[in-house]
Amino acid sequence: MVDLKGQYEKIKDKVNKSVLDVIESTAYINGPEVHQFQKELETYLGVKHVIPCANGTDALQIAMMGLGLQPGDEVITADFTFAATVEVIALLGLTPVLVDVDPVSFNIDVEAIKKAITPKTKAIVPVHLFGLAANMDAIMEIARQHHLFVIEDNAQAIGGYYTTKTGEKLKTGTIGDVGSTSFFPSKNLGCYGDGGAIFTNNDDLAHTIRGIVNHGMYKRYHHDVVGVNSRLDSIQATILRAKLPHLDSYNNARREAAKKYTEAFSGIENIHTPSCGCDAQPSCNCHVFHQYTLKVKNTDRDALVQHLNQNGIPCGVYYPIPLHLQKAYADSRYKEEDFAVTNQLVKEVISLPMHTELDAEQIQFITQTVINFVTK
């Protein structure tokens, strides 16, 4: 699914030297490399504050802690996403409120958000799923009307853009009150272990979060807020510094691969290819294709998975079970008719290999293997 070795080979000398330099320096935690990466990512994103942390799940949790959300507060998020998004809501004693998604973008449905708001609602967590931005204009408008926080889950969309209704292009993760991301190795910007970061333009919130990630300390042994131990180590930071200048080219390579996939599947009735919503614009760069996810209609999706595996082609089903049907997050308030899209998607979606090293021959083999199955 992801060719990390091929990507590494192209930046091997830079990465190896950088890692060895950190080892020689012995500044393993909160060293100069972490601070330099923070500044470089702030510049890249056009955001005032980046606070690195240990992983993407921590980033979400710390963002919520920083906003001062209290047990019982309701947080609205998408039913069709990875469990980490809802996991941290539950861990903090907040009340997750899951809603359906849009059938084209796979992102949280704006009308479903509106219906889910109650006097206890305090925040919305849009997930920019598979690398495509959620409808942030509408979400921010809802948040303003109801005085809600917006926490962007940007784990799958680093480097992506959202074009506002006024034509302004903003990096995903920088639009809401606070954004979070993951640097898990398979992400568009991934390190060689675990890592994450929180973004905000709010000075006071950034100050609070900087204390939270370091045991609630601003001065050593003075614990001003309840915190956690969540720091990006220097070796991961130096790897991310080596890769950050390549992020745009990495995302462009993914877009090119996605374009080839989509062209190959054109005209195949049973295959619905992903859409960025602005296909008429050749220069569109909003979708960064963390995953290239098809919907297969009138086809046994699970049999297709088996067929691909038998032909040596890795694939993934993201996600096979809706969150509202997971034992940990089941709630008697949920009605199946409110999750019609998600319940259908989990039967139809399949993600094909997507990474920076895909070549035309590989894509031709993958697409033809899929086509042979769905048209037999």
N, C-alpha and C positions, 0 to 999 in steps of 0.2 A: 504493500500500500504506500510506503514511503521509502525512498532510497536515500537514507542518511549517509551511507558510505560514499555514494557517488558525489553528493553535495560536499562532504568533508574533503574529498580528494582535491577539489578545486581551491580550497582555502587552507589546505593542510599546513603549509609553512607558517602562515600567519597565526593560525590557532596553536600550533605546537610551541612556537616561540613565546606567544602570550601566556600560555599555561605555565611554561617553565619559568618565565619571569615572575609570575605570582608565587610559585613554589620557592624560588630564590629569595623573594622579598619576605616570605613568611607572614604576609598581611592577608590572612585567609578570610577574616570576617570584617565587614565594613571597611575594607581597605580602599586605597585610591581608585582601583578599577571599578568598584561599585559606584563610587561618587561620579566618576567620569561617565560611566554608562548612563546613570541617572540624567546627567546634563545633556548627553547626546540624544537620549530618547525624548527628553522635553523639547529639544529643538526640532527633532523629526516630527513629533506629533503636533507641535505648536500649542503646547499646554504649559501652564505655569509650574505645575508640580508633578513630578513622578516620584513615587515612594516604592522602591523595590521591596519584595518580600519573598518568602520561601516557596510559594506555589500559587497557582491560580485560585484554588479553593480558599486558601487563606486570604487572598486578595479580596474576594467577595465578602467573606466574613468580617474582615477588618473594616471594609468600607461601610458595612451596616453598623458595626460598633461605633465607628467614627461619627455617624449621623445621629447617634443617641437613641436608636430605636429601642423600644421597651417590650418586655414579654406581653403577649396578647395583641400587639400591633399587627395588622394584616399587611402582607406584602404580596402583590400580584405578580405572577410570572407565567411563563409558557409551560403547557403540559408536555410539549414535544421538545425535549432537550435532555442533556445529561443530568444525572441526579445531583451533581455538585451544586447546581443553582438553587435547588429547593432544600438540599441538605443543610446548608449553612443557615437558612431561614429557621428551620426546625431546631438546629443546635442552639441558637440564641433564644429559644423560647418564643419566637415570633410565630405568627400563624400564616402558613403558606396558603395562598389562594391561586389555584391552577386554572388557567383558561385556555381555550382552543387557539389554533393558529390559522394563518392564511394558507389556502391550498396551493398557491403559486410560489410564494416566497418562503414558506415554512416558518415564518416569523410570527410573533404574537399578534393576534387579531385585535385591532383597535376597538371594534364594536364590542367584543367580548370583555375588554378592559372596562369600558364604560358601564356595562351591566354588572360587573363584579365589585364596583366601588361601594363601600359602606362607610358609616361614621368612624369605623376602626381602621380604615385603610390609611397607611402612612407612606407607602412607597410602591413603585413599579420597577420591575427588573426585566427590561427587554434584553433578549439574547440575540446577538447578531449571528444567527445560525448558519453554519457551513461557509461563512465568509461574506454573507450579504447583510447589509444594514437593515434593521427594522425601520418602520415608518416613524422616524424620530420627530418630524414636524407635528404629527397628530399626537404622539405620546407626550411631547413637551407641552402642547396646548392643554391636554387633559390634566397634566400635572399642575400647570399654572391655575387652572380653574378650580381644582380641588385641593390646592396647597400640599402636593405630594412630592416626595423626593423621587428622583430618577437615578437608578444605579445601572449602568450599562455593563452587561456581561460580554466582554470583547475578546474572550479566550480564543475564538475561532476567526477573528476578523482583523487582526493587527495589520495596519497599513492600508486598510480599506477606507473608502470615502463615503460620505453621505452628502448629497446635494440638496440643500434646503429649498423651500418654495421660492425664496428670494434669489436663488442661484448661487448662494455661497457654498463652497466645498469645504466640509469639515471632516477631519479624521474621526473614524468611529472610536468610541471610548472617551471622547473629549466633549461631548454635547450635553450630557446630563449633569447632575450635581457631582457625580463621581463615576469613574469607570474602572474596570478591573481587567486584567489579562493573565494568561498563562504562558510560560515559556517551556512547557513540556516538549521533549525532543521532536515530536511529530508536528508541532505547530508551525505556522508559516515563519515565525521567528522563534526558533527553539534552541535551548541550550543542550548540554550533554548530561543533564541530570534533571533536577526540578528547579523551578523558579517562577516568579510572578511579579506583578506590579500593579499599583493603584495610581490613577490619574485624577487630578482635579485642578480647577482654576480658583478654588476657594482657599484663601490663605489660612483662615482659622481651621478649616477642616483638615488641610494638609498638616498643620501643626499638631492637631489631635492625633492624626493617623501616624505621624512619625513617632509619637510616644507609644502608641499602642503596639507597633511592630517590635518594639524593644522593651518589653516588660513594663510598659507604662512609664519609662524613664526619659527625662530630658537632661537630667544631671545624674551622674552615677550614684546609685543607691537611694535616689529620691524618686519614689513611685507616685506620680501625680494622678494617673488614671489607671484603670484596670487594663492590663495589656496581655500580650502573648509573646512568644519567642518565634518570630517569623522574619528571617533575614536572608537575603540573597547572598550566597558566598562569592568570594572574589574570583574563584576559578570559573564559575558559571558566568559571572559578569564580564570577564575578559573574553569568553567565547561569544557572548552576545554582542560585545563591542566589535568583534571581528566580523560578525554576520550582519549587523544592522546596516552598514553601507550597501549591502547587497539585497536588502529586503524588497525594494521596489522591483529589482530585476527578478527576484524569486517570484514575486506576485505576478509579474508580467509573463513569466514562463508558465505559471499555472493557468493564466488566462488563455495563453496560446494553446495549451493542451486542451483546455475546456472547449475552445473554439473548434479544434479538430474533432473532438468527441461529438460535439453537437452537429457538425457538418456530416459526419458519418452516419448519425442516427436520423438525419433529416428524411422525412417521408415514411418512417417506420411507425405505423399507426399505434402499435402497442407500447411505444416508448415515448414518455414525456420527459424532455430534457429540462434542466434548470434554467430559470430566466432571471435576469437581473432587473427586469422591469423597464429597461431603456435600451432594448435591442436595436432601436432605430439609430442609435448614436454609435458610430464605429469607434470613437475614441473613449467610449465608456470604460472607466476603470474602478467602478464601485465595488464589484464582486471580486474577492480575492481567492475564492475556490479552495478553502481549507479542505472541503470535500466536494467531489463532483457526484451529485446524487440524482439518480433517475427515479421516476415513478414508472413501474411496469404494470400495464393494464391487461386484464384477461389473460394473465400469465401466472403460473405457480412460481412466485418469487423465491421461495425456499428451494425449489428444485433448480432454479437458475443459479442460486448460490452454489449448490452442489455441482452443477455442470461447470461453472467457472473454476471451482477448486480442482475438479478432475482434470481440467486443462491447464493447471498450474497458474491460474490467475487469482490473486488475492482479491477479496472484496469485503465489504462490511455492511452491516444493517444497523444504521443509526437512526432510530432506536427501536428495538423490537417490542417493548412494552411501555405504554404510556405511564407517566409518573402517577396519574390518579389511580392506576390499577396496581401500583407497587404496594406491597404490604406495609412498608414503613410510612407511606404517605396517604393511605386510604382514608377517606373522610365521608361520613354519611351525607354531607351536604352536596356532594357531587352527583350529578345526574348524567347518565350516558349520552343523552341527546345533546348535552352541552359540549360534547367532545367528538362530534361527528367527523370532523376533518382529521384530527389526530388518530382516531380509531381506524380510519381508512388508510392513512399514511403508513402506519406501522405494518400494514399488510403488503404495501406496494414499494416502499423505498429500498434502494440498493445503491451503495456508493462504490465507485470504481477506483482503481489506483489513481492517485493524484499527488504529484510532487514535481520538483524542479527539473528532474533528470529524465522525464518521460520523452521518448522520441517517437517519430512518426511510425516506425515499424512496430513498436510496442502497441501504440494506440490502434493501428490497423488490425493487429491480431486480437486485441481485447474487444474492439467493437464488432468485428466479424463473428467472433465467438458468441457474443450476446445476440446479435442479429440472427444467427443460425438457430439459436434456441427459441427465440420469441416468434419466429416466422415459420417454424416447422409444421 
